[in-house]
Amino acid sequence: MNIVVITEILINDIEVTDETITAALTDGRVIGVPLVWSWRLAEATPKQRANYEIIEDGEGVHWPDIDEDIKQLEEEIVRLLREVTQSG
C-alpha cells in the first residue's frame, strides 16, 4: 500500500532583482524565474519592487504600487516545481 502525503507549498519570502523574481518556499526550496516574465515588475523601480504583500497565507504575492500579482505567473512556477520535483 502506498501513502501519498500532499503538502501545500507556500511562499515564505520574495526577492526581485534586476534579473530575477525569486521565491523562498515553505518546503525550503528557492525558485526563481526571469524578471522579464512580469513586464510590470521589469518596469518598476527598486522601491516599487520592494513594496510587496504576501497574500492568502502564502499562496501569492501582490505589489500594490504597480498592481501586479504573482498569481499571474503561477502556472509557470507550478510547471517549474513539477520539473524540479520529477527530476530530483
Secondary structure, DSSP 8 states (H G I E B T S, - for coil): ----------EEEEEE-SSEEEEEETTS-EEEEEGGG-HHHHHS-HHHHH--EEEGGGTEEEETTTTEEGGGGHHHHHHHHHHHHHH-
